[in-house]
Amino acid sequence: MKTIDLSIKIGFCQIEELSEEERKLVEVAIQATKNSYSPYSHFAVGAALLLENGDVVMGANQENAAYPSGLCAERSAIFAAQSTQPEQPITTLAIAARNGGGLMREPIVPCGSCRQVVLEIEDRYKRPVRVLLYGTDGVYVVNTIKDLLPLQFVGESMK
């Protein structure tokens, strides 16, 4: 058996080091945490998408007593954008979270389902989606979701 070596590089910076456009997007994601409906986990996640035309779409996690009926912030934003502006590629996704103690110090990462949905967006538009993962201690900067999902399953995989 041979071994396959997979490696990724993720940037880490302070929010002040981001471009003005990216800082504003992170601020929208932080604001979106206040739109979370999370009475069960008390873990509020906000997402903000930048579309190619400059529009910003916000999403927040939505929980339900029947747990599978909830939806993550990332997917709520992506599905809203795709429902209203399907011709617009997503260029950047910012994510922030808070719990009872306030904004998270360490950046959180998207769940596997959200990673797969972002991968489908990258595949659909044939371009990477830059991902900004905010924490009060700093921001992870990921240039493509493929860095968080190194082995991919897309439509082409079924042919």
Number of C-alpha atoms within 10 A of each C-alpha: 3 4 5 6 5 8 7 10 10 12 10 16 13 13 21 11 12 15 10 11 11 20 16 16 24 27 19 22 30 26 20 24 26 15 17 22 19 19 12 10 10 13 19 28 31 29 32 30 29 23 18 13 12 12 12 18 22 26 29 30 25 19 21 13 10 7 10 8 9 15 17 21 28 28 21 21 22 23 15 14 23 14 10 9 13 12 13 16 22 27 20 21 28 28 31 31 31 20 14 10 7 11 19 19 15 16 18 18 17 19 11 11 12 19 19 20 17 25 22 17 20 21 14 12 14 10 14 20 23 20 24 30 24 29 22 15 13 17 28 21 18 22 17 20 24 18 14 21 15 12 8 14 12 14 10 7 7 6 5
